[in-house]
Amino acid sequence: MSVTQESTNMQTAQGADQSQVLREEALLEGQSQVLLDESGEQARLREDEAWQERERRNLFKHVEGLGELEDITEVEYRKVRLERVVLVGVYSSAQTSPDEAEESLRELAALAQTAGAEVLDGLLQQRDRPDAATYVGSGKAKELANVVAAQEADTIIVDDDLHPSQRRALEDVTKVKVVDRTALILDIFAQHATSREGKAQVQLAQLEYLLPRLRGWGGSLSRQAGGQAAGQSGGIGSRGPGETKIETDRRVIRKQISRLKRQIQQMAPAREVKRGSRRRHGLPTVAVVGYTNAGKSSLTNRLTGSAELVENALFATLDTAVRRAKASDGRLYALVDTVGFVRRLPTQLVEAFKSTLEEVSQSDVIVHVVDGSHPDPFAQIEAVDKILSQIEGTEGIPRVLAFNKADRMDQAARERVSQLESEAYIVSARTGEGVDALRQRVEDILPKPSVRVEAKLPYSAGALLSRVREYGQVVSVDYQGEGIELVADVDDQLAAQLMDVALDGAVGESQ
């Protein structure tokens, strides 16, 4: 082979090697580019997710259907033009789920309708914490102002307790009145209170709420000069604006609060006299408690045959009502229908209604009524238990849990209640379903009379025998020629009265 031919072959081989190297380099570059593209795509996806999360937090979420809720009450104030309101809520995803936030806003809508308002829209915002200045943030406050103007709303109701500065700042931006959850509940209580004590309790709660929220305009509303009047010789430092209008208002409100507290204290003995009368006769007491609009009054009517006010409205019952019922063994006992509770019940109301809530701590049995048709009845149970824990003396009282409105519960809801609360009773005050079983359970755990009496009574003691039938448990009665042979379980006082008139007899402790 010639030198020229060898050289040509070597060049050809070198060219092939170079082509192979180039192909490998291109392949590596292509793979690197694919990896770069994939990492870039992942980075873009993460960035998009971050932006979407930021957008979700920055957007108002409209809660559908709030403006279409049917009226839950028909009262005289609906004859006038209803106040048009927009509801606003802020929630943190770390503490509250979106469903819980929506349910809370729907409850706020029911409260607003009970107060006589027309709900136009409901807005929810997700953020870590409410804005310290305007509750929703400056940008969202302007957006809220546009919604209010478009809906021609009169008022904004916030699903939270606002600081006075937040309320003022939000009013300045939106140019309409701003009301928080506490003020709304206080307004409903003021509308529904009927008794003298109930009205005084509500007024006390309103004044305690209003005191730190008074608004003033500084020295421009001065009422007097400090020291002597200006221009007269009163000495250096003795002249000034004096007491301003807001200071005067605070002083007047404090005086009214003191006066109302004295009035409520003066009313307490009358309630204590009634409780003492029940205790003196050995009349057991059953307190009916529960969330507002759970059907406590309806169930009380069904158990006692009374005709207490029943209304499909929140806080229809504010004044404690006591009704008598007769057990299957003939004994009498009292059912006490109490004021309904609600999530985040204002502390002012808990304090003001302390004398009313004492009925619960003085009872022998607590019947906890729950709205079984509610989407989340267990959240209502938790709210009621939280408020009951604030009432002294309720820890050791036996409790019976009753899920009312069974006629509106589907099978899935019934099965869930049976699994989570196996000892609860599913009842319907409307149809009577399960009421007899609930009544029997309550009667079984009522306190039994503590003294066994065996006595022969004269026939002239018929009235006393009647009291034994009402307030005690009669074991046996034998009418003989000399008198009435009686064996019964009664309390200490009734036992003493029986032995005073007995022809002969014995007293001993019940087993």
C-alpha positions as CSV (number, residue, x, y, z in Angstrom):
1,M,0.0,0.0,0.0
2,S,1.3,3.4,-0.9
3,V,2.1,6.2,1.5
4,T,-0.6,8.3,0.0
5,Q,-3.2,5.6,0.5
6,E,-2.2,5.1,4.2
7,S,-2.5,8.8,4.7
8,T,-5.9,8.9,3.2
9,N,-7.1,6.0,5.4
10,M,-5.7,7.7,8.6
11,Q,-7.5,10.9,7.7
12,T,-10.7,8.9,7.2
13,A,-10.4,7.2,10.5
14,Q,-9.6,10.5,12.3
15,G,-12.7,12.0,10.7
16,A,-14.8,9.2,11.9
17,D,-13.5,9.5,15.4
18,Q,-14.1,13.2,15.4
19,S,-17.7,12.7,14.1
20,Q,-18.3,10.2,16.9
21,V,-16.9,12.6,19.5
22,L,-19.1,15.4,18.1
23,R,-22.2,13.1,18.2
24,E,-21.4,12.2,21.8
25,E,-20.9,15.8,22.8
26,A,-24.2,16.7,21.1
27,L,-26.0,13.9,22.9
28,L,-24.6,15.1,26.3
29,E,-25.5,18.6,25.5
30,G,-29.0,17.5,24.6
31,Q,-29.4,15.5,27.8
32,S,-28.1,18.5,29.8
33,Q,-30.5,20.7,28.0
34,V,-33.3,18.3,28.9
35,L,-32.3,18.3,32.5
36,L,-32.1,22.1,32.5
37,D,-35.5,22.3,30.9
38,E,-36.9,19.9,33.5
39,S,-35.5,21.8,36.4
40,G,-36.6,25.1,34.9
41,E,-40.1,23.6,34.4
42,Q,-40.2,22.5,38.1
43,A,-39.0,26.0,39.2
44,R,-41.7,27.6,37.0
45,L,-44.3,25.2,38.5
46,R,-43.2,26.1,42.1
47,E,-43.3,29.7,41.2
48,D,-46.8,29.4,39.7
49,E,-48.0,27.6,42.8
50,A,-46.6,30.3,45.0
51,W,-48.4,33.0,42.9
52,Q,-51.6,31.0,43.0
53,E,-51.4,30.8,46.8
54,R,-50.7,34.5,47.0
55,E,-53.7,35.2,44.7
56,R,-55.9,33.0,46.9
57,R,-54.9,34.9,50.0
58,N,-55.4,38.3,48.3
59,L,-58.8,37.6,46.8
60,F,-62.2,38.0,48.5
61,K,-64.2,34.8,48.2
62,H,-67.9,35.3,47.7
63,V,-70.0,33.0,49.8
64,E,-72.9,32.0,47.5
65,G,-76.5,32.0,48.6
66,L,-76.3,34.4,51.6
67,G,-78.5,37.0,49.9
68,E,-81.1,34.3,49.1
69,L,-81.6,32.8,52.6
70,E,-85.3,32.7,53.6
71,D,-86.4,34.9,56.4
72,I,-86.2,33.1,59.8
73,T,-88.6,35.3,61.6
74,E,-91.6,37.5,61.0
75,V,-91.8,40.4,63.4
76,E,-93.0,44.0,63.2
77,Y,-89.6,45.5,62.3
78,R,-89.8,43.7,58.9
79,K,-92.6,46.0,57.9
80,V,-90.1,48.9,57.6
81,R,-87.3,49.1,55.1
82,L,-84.7,46.5,56.0
83,E,-81.1,47.5,56.6
84,R,-79.0,46.3,53.7
85,V,-75.8,44.6,54.9
86,V,-72.6,43.1,53.5
87,L,-70.9,40.4,55.6
88,V,-67.1,40.2,55.9
89,G,-64.9,37.5,57.5
90,V,-61.2,36.8,57.8
91,Y,-59.8,33.4,58.6
92,S,-56.4,31.7,58.9
93,S,-55.9,28.4,57.1
94,A,-53.7,27.3,60.0
95,Q,-56.6,27.7,62.5
96,T,-59.8,27.4,60.5
97,S,-60.8,25.4,57.4
98,P,-62.6,27.2,54.5
99,D,-65.7,25.2,55.3
100,E,-65.7,26.2,58.9
101,A,-65.2,29.9,57.9
102,E,-68.2,29.7,55.5
103,E,-70.4,28.1,58.1
104,S,-69.5,30.8,60.6
105,L,-70.4,33.4,57.9
106,R,-73.7,31.7,57.3
107,E,-74.5,31.8,61.0
108,L,-73.6,35.5,60.9
109,A,-76.1,35.9,58.1
110,A,-78.8,34.2,60.2
111,L,-78.0,36.6,63.1
112,A,-78.2,39.6,60.7
113,Q,-81.6,38.5,59.4
114,T,-82.9,38.0,63.0
115,A,-81.8,41.5,63.7
116,G,-83.9,42.8,60.8
117,A,-81.3,43.1,58.0
118,E,-81.3,42.1,54.4
119,V,-78.0,40.2,53.6
120,L,-76.7,41.2,50.1
121,D,-73.4,39.5,50.0
122,G,-70.8,37.7,52.0
123,L,-67.0,38.0,51.6
124,L,-64.3,35.8,53.1
125,Q,-60.5,36.6,53.0
126,Q,-57.7,34.2,53.9
127,R,-54.8,35.7,55.6
128,D,-52.4,34.9,58.5
129,R,-54.0,37.4,60.9
130,P,-56.5,40.3,60.6
131,D,-54.9,43.6,59.6
132,A,-54.2,45.8,62.6
133,A,-55.4,48.9,60.9
134,T,-58.5,48.1,58.8
135,Y,-59.0,44.3,59.6
136,V,-58.9,43.4,55.9
137,G,-56.0,45.5,54.7
138,S,-55.9,48.8,52.9
139,G,-56.3,47.4,49.4
140,K,-59.1,45.0,50.4
141,A,-60.8,47.9,52.3
142,K,-61.0,49.9,49.0
143,E,-62.3,46.8,47.2
144,L,-64.9,46.3,49.9
145,A,-65.9,50.0,49.5
146,N,-66.6,49.3,45.8
147,V,-68.7,46.2,46.6
148,V,-70.7,48.2,49.2
149,A,-71.3,51.0,46.7
150,A,-72.3,48.6,43.9
151,Q,-74.7,46.8,46.2
152,E,-76.0,50.0,47.7
153,A,-75.5,48.6,51.2
154,D,-76.0,50.6,54.4
155,T,-73.9,48.6,56.8
156,I,-70.9,46.2,57.0
157,I,-71.1,43.4,59.5
158,V,-67.7,41.8,60.5
159,D,-67.6,38.2,61.7
160,D,-65.3,39.1,64.5
161,D,-64.7,41.5,67.4
162,L,-63.2,44.7,66.1
163,H,-61.0,47.1,67.9
164,P,-62.4,50.6,68.0
165,S,-59.5,51.9,65.7
166,Q,-60.2,49.1,63.2
167,R,-63.9,50.0,63.0
168,R,-63.2,53.7,62.6
169,A,-60.6,53.1,59.9
170,L,-62.9,50.7,58.0
171,E,-65.8,53.3,58.2
172,D,-63.5,56.0,56.9
173,V,-62.7,54.0,53.8
174,T,-66.1,52.5,53.0
175,K,-68.2,55.5,54.1
176,V,-70.8,53.2,55.8
177,K,-71.5,52.0,59.3
178,V,-69.4,49.0,60.5
179,V,-70.8,46.6,63.1
180,D,-68.9,43.7,64.6
181,R,-70.3,40.3,65.7
182,T,-70.7,41.3,69.4
183,A,-72.7,44.5,68.6
184,L,-75.0,42.4,66.4
185,I,-75.7,39.8,69.1
186,L,-76.3,42.6,71.7
187,D,-78.8,44.2,69.3
188,I,-80.8,41.0,68.9
189,F,-80.8,40.5,72.7
190,A,-82.1,44.1,73.1
191,Q,-85.0,43.4,70.7
192,H,-86.1,40.1,72.3
193,A,-85.7,41.0,76.0
194,T,-89.2,41.3,77.6
195,S,-88.8,41.0,81.4
196,R,-87.5,43.8,83.6
197,E,-84.5,41.7,84.6
198,G,-83.8,40.7,81.0
199,K,-83.8,44.3,79.8
200,A,-81.5,45.4,82.6
201,Q,-79.1,42.6,81.8
202,V,-79.0,43.5,78.1
203,Q,-78.6,47.2,78.8
204,L,-75.7,46.4,81.2
205,A,-74.0,44.3,78.5
206,Q,-74.5,47.1,75.9
207,L,-73.0,49.8,78.1
208,E,-70.0,47.7,79.0
209,Y,-69.4,47.1,75.3
210,L,-69.9,50.8,74.5
211,L,-67.6,52.3,77.2
212,P,-64.2,51.6,75.5
213,R,-65.7,52.5,72.0
214,L,-66.8,56.0,72.6
215,R,-65.6,58.5,70.0
216,G,-64.8,62.2,70.8
217,W,-63.3,65.2,69.2
218,G,-60.8,66.3,71.9
219,G,-60.9,69.8,73.4
220,S,-63.4,71.2,70.9
221,L,-66.3,69.9,73.0
222,S,-65.0,71.2,76.3
223,R,-67.8,71.7,78.9
224,Q,-66.0,73.8,81.5
225,A,-62.8,75.8,82.1
226,G,-60.1,74.4,84.4
227,G,-59.9,76.3,87.7
228,Q,-61.4,79.8,87.2
229,A,-62.8,81.0,83.9
230,A,-60.3,82.2,81.4
231,G,-59.2,85.9,81.9
232,Q,-59.6,85.7,85.7
233,S,-56.8,85.3,88.2
234,G,-56.7,81.6,88.9
235,G,-53.0,81.1,89.0
236,I,-50.6,79.5,86.5
237,G,-51.6,76.0,85.5
238,S,-55.2,76.4,86.7
239,R,-56.6,77.1,83.2
240,G,-57.4,74.5,80.6
241,P,-60.0,72.8,78.5
242,G,-61.5,71.0,81.6
243,E,-63.7,68.0,81.1
244,T,-64.4,67.1,77.5
245,K,-67.6,65.7,76.1
246,I,-66.2,62.2,75.8
247,E,-65.1,62.3,79.5
248,T,-68.6,63.4,80.5
249,D,-70.1,60.5,78.5
250,R,-67.7,58.0,80.1
251,R,-68.7,59.3,83.5
252,V,-72.4,59.0,82.8
253,I,-72.0,55.5,81.4
254,R,-70.1,54.3,84.4
255,K,-72.9,55.7,86.7
256,Q,-75.5,53.8,84.6
257,I,-73.4,50.6,84.8
258,S,-73.2,50.9,88.6
259,R,-77.0,51.6,88.8
260,L,-77.9,48.6,86.6
261,K,-75.6,46.3,88.6
262,R,-77.4,47.4,91.8
263,Q,-80.8,46.8,90.2
264,I,-79.8,43.3,89.0
265,Q,-78.5,42.5,92.5
266,Q,-81.8,43.6,94.0
267,M,-83.7,41.4,91.5
268,A,-81.6,38.3,92.5
269,P,-83.4,37.6,95.8
270,A,-86.7,37.2,94.0
271,R,-85.2,34.5,91.8
272,E,-83.6,32.9,94.8
273,V,-87.0,32.9,96.6
274,K,-88.4,30.9,93.7
275,R,-85.5,28.5,93.7
276,G,-85.8,28.2,97.5
277,S,-89.5,27.3,97.2
278,R,-88.7,24.5,94.8
279,R,-86.0,23.2,97.1
280,R,-88.2,23.5,100.1
281,H,-90.8,21.3,98.5
282,G,-88.2,18.9,97.2
283,L,-89.0,19.6,93.6
284,P,-86.2,18.4,91.3
285,T,-85.1,20.7,88.5
286,V,-84.1,19.9,84.9
287,A,-82.3,22.6,83.0
288,V,-82.8,22.6,79.2
289,V,-79.7,24.1,77.6
290,G,-78.3,24.2,74.1
291,Y,-77.4,26.2,71.0
292,T,-79.7,29.0,69.9
293,N,-82.6,27.8,67.7
294,A,-81.9,24.2,68.6
295,G,-85.6,23.7,69.6
296,K,-85.3,24.0,73.4
297,S,-88.6,25.7,73.9
298,S,-90.4,23.3,71.5
299,L,-89.0,20.3,73.4
300,T,-90.0,21.9,76.7
301,N,-93.5,22.3,75.4
302,R,-93.6,18.7,74.3
303,L,-92.3,17.4,77.6
304,T,-94.6,19.6,79.8
305,G,-97.7,20.2,77.6
306,S,-97.2,24.0,78.0
307,A,-97.5,26.6,75.3
308,E,-94.3,28.6,75.7
309,L,-93.2,31.0,72.9
310,V,-91.8,29.1,70.0
311,E,-90.3,30.9,67.1
312,N,-87.9,29.9,64.3
313,A,-85.5,32.6,65.2
314,L,-82.2,33.0,67.0
315,F,-82.5,34.0,70.7
316,A,-86.3,33.9,70.7
317,T,-86.0,32.9,74.4
318,L,-84.1,35.3,76.7
319,D,-86.1,35.1,79.9
320,T,-85.9,31.9,81.9
321,A,-89.2,30.0,81.9
322,V,-90.0,27.3,84.5
323,R,-92.6,24.7,83.7
324,R,-93.8,21.8,85.8
325,A,-94.0,18.2,84.5
326,K,-95.3,15.0,86.1
327,A,-93.2,11.8,86.1
328,S,-94.7,8.4,85.4
329,D,-94.7,7.6,89.1
330,G,-96.7,10.7,89.8
331,R,-93.9,12.9,91.1
332,L,-93.6,16.5,90.0
333,Y,-90.4,18.1,88.6
334,A,-89.6,21.4,87.0
335,L,-88.1,22.0,83.5
336,V,-86.2,25.3,83.2
337,D,-85.9,26.7,79.6
338,T,-82.7,28.8,79.4
339,V,-81.3,31.3,77.0
340,G,-79.6,29.8,73.9
341,F,-75.9,29.9,73.4
342,V,-73.8,30.7,70.3
343,R,-70.2,30.4,69.3
344,R,-68.1,33.3,70.6
345,L,-70.9,34.5,72.8
346,P,-69.8,38.0,74.0
347,T,-68.3,37.9,77.5
348,Q,-70.4,40.9,78.4
349,L,-73.5,38.8,78.0
350,V,-72.1,35.9,79.9
351,E,-71.4,38.2,82.8
352,A,-74.7,40.1,82.6
353,F,-76.8,37.0,82.4
354,K,-75.0,35.3,85.3
355,S,-78.0,35.4,87.5
356,T,-80.1,33.7,84.8
357,L,-77.4,31.1,84.1
358,E,-77.3,30.3,87.8
359,E,-80.5,28.2,87.1
360,V,-78.3,25.7,85.3
361,S,-75.8,25.4,88.2
362,Q,-78.8,24.9,90.6
363,S,-80.4,22.1,88.6
364,D,-80.4,18.4,89.3
365,V,-80.2,17.3,85.6
366,I,-79.0,19.1,82.4
367,V,-80.7,18.2,79.1
368,H,-78.4,19.4,76.3
369,V,-80.5,20.0,73.2
370,V,-78.7,19.9,69.8
371,D,-80.0,20.8,66.3
372,G,-79.6,17.4,64.6
373,S,-80.3,18.9,61.2
374,H,-77.4,21.4,61.4
375,P,-74.4,20.7,59.0
376,D,-72.0,20.5,62.0
377,P,-73.9,19.8,65.2
378,F,-70.7,18.7,67.1
379,A,-69.3,22.2,66.7
380,Q,-72.4,23.5,68.4
381,I,-71.9,20.9,71.2
382,E,-68.4,22.1,71.7
383,A,-69.5,25.8,71.9
384,V,-72.2,25.0,74.5
385,D,-69.8,22.9,76.6
386,K,-67.3,25.8,76.5
387,I,-69.9,28.2,77.9
388,L,-71.1,25.7,80.5
389,S,-67.6,25.4,81.8
390,Q,-67.6,29.1,82.6
391,I,-70.6,28.6,84.9
392,E,-69.6,27.5,88.4
393,G,-71.2,24.4,89.9
394,T,-72.1,22.6,86.6
395,E,-69.3,20.0,86.6
396,G,-70.9,17.2,88.6
397,I,-74.5,17.6,87.3
398,P,-75.7,14.6,85.2
399,R,-76.2,15.5,81.5
400,V,-78.5,14.0,78.8
401,L,-77.7,14.7,75.2
402,A,-80.7,15.0,72.8
403,F,-80.4,15.6,69.1
404,N,-83.6,17.4,68.1
405,K,-85.3,17.9,64.7
406,A,-85.1,14.2,63.9
407,D,-87.8,14.8,61.2
408,R,-85.2,16.8,59.2
409,M,-82.3,14.4,59.7
410,D,-81.3,12.0,56.9
411,Q,-80.1,8.5,57.5
412,A,-76.5,9.4,57.2
413,A,-76.8,12.0,59.9
414,R,-78.6,9.5,62.2
415,E,-75.9,6.9,61.7
416,R,-73.1,9.5,62.4
417,V,-74.8,10.5,65.6
418,S,-75.2,6.9,66.7
419,Q,-71.6,6.2,66.1
420,L,-70.1,9.3,67.7
421,E,-72.6,9.7,70.6
422,S,-74.0,6.3,71.3
423,E,-75.8,7.4,74.5
424,A,-77.5,10.4,72.9
425,Y,-81.2,10.5,72.1
426,I,-82.6,11.3,68.7
427,V,-85.9,13.2,69.1
428,S,-88.3,15.4,67.3
429,A,-90.3,18.0,69.3
430,R,-92.5,18.4,66.2
431,T,-93.5,14.8,65.7
432,G,-92.9,13.4,69.1
433,E,-90.3,10.8,67.9
434,G,-88.0,9.6,70.8
435,V,-89.6,12.1,73.3
436,D,-91.0,9.3,75.5
437,A,-87.6,7.6,75.8
438,L,-85.9,10.9,76.6
439,R,-88.5,11.6,79.3
440,Q,-88.0,8.2,80.8
441,R,-84.2,8.7,80.9
442,V,-84.6,12.1,82.6
443,E,-87.0,10.7,85.2
444,D,-84.6,7.7,85.9
445,I,-81.7,10.0,86.9
446,L,-83.8,12.5,88.9
447,P,-82.7,12.5,92.5
448,K,-84.7,10.1,94.7
449,P,-86.2,11.2,98.0
450,S,-83.8,10.4,100.8
451,V,-86.0,9.3,103.7
452,R,-88.2,6.2,104.0
453,V,-91.4,6.9,106.1
454,E,-93.8,4.2,107.5
455,A,-96.7,6.0,109.2
456,K,-100.4,5.7,110.0
457,L,-102.0,9.0,109.1
458,P,-105.4,10.3,110.1
459,Y,-108.0,10.8,107.4
460,S,-107.8,14.5,108.0
461,A,-104.3,14.5,106.6
462,G,-105.5,14.1,103.0
463,A,-103.7,17.3,101.8
464,L,-100.4,16.1,103.2
465,L,-100.9,12.7,101.5
466,S,-101.5,14.6,98.2
467,R,-98.2,16.4,98.7
468,V,-96.5,13.1,99.3
469,R,-97.8,11.9,95.9
470,E,-96.6,15.0,94.2
471,Y,-93.1,15.4,95.7
472,G,-92.3,11.9,96.9
473,Q,-92.5,8.3,95.9
474,V,-95.3,6.3,97.3
475,V,-94.4,2.7,98.0
476,S,-97.8,1.6,99.4
477,V,-101.1,3.0,100.7
478,D,-103.6,1.0,102.8
479,Y,-106.8,2.6,103.9
480,Q,-107.9,1.1,107.2
481,G,-110.6,1.9,109.7
482,E,-108.2,3.8,112.1
483,G,-106.3,5.7,109.4
484,I,-104.1,5.5,106.3
485,E,-101.1,3.1,106.4
486,L,-98.5,4.9,104.3
487,V,-95.0,3.8,103.2
488,A,-93.2,6.4,101.1
489,D,-89.8,8.0,100.2
490,V,-89.8,11.7,100.9
491,D,-87.4,14.5,101.7
492,D,-86.4,15.6,105.2
493,Q,-88.9,18.4,105.5
494,L,-91.9,16.4,104.3
495,A,-90.8,13.5,106.6
496,A,-90.9,15.8,109.6
497,Q,-94.4,17.0,108.7
498,L,-95.7,13.5,108.3
499,M,-94.3,12.4,111.7
500,D,-95.9,15.5,113.3
501,V,-99.4,14.4,112.3
502,A,-98.9,10.6,112.3
503,L,-100.9,8.4,114.7
504,D,-97.8,6.1,114.9
505,G,-94.9,5.6,112.6
506,A,-91.2,5.2,112.0
507,V,-88.6,7.0,110.0
508,G,-85.5,5.6,108.5
509,E,-82.9,6.3,105.7
510,S,-83.8,4.9,102.3
511,Q,-81.6,2.3,100.9
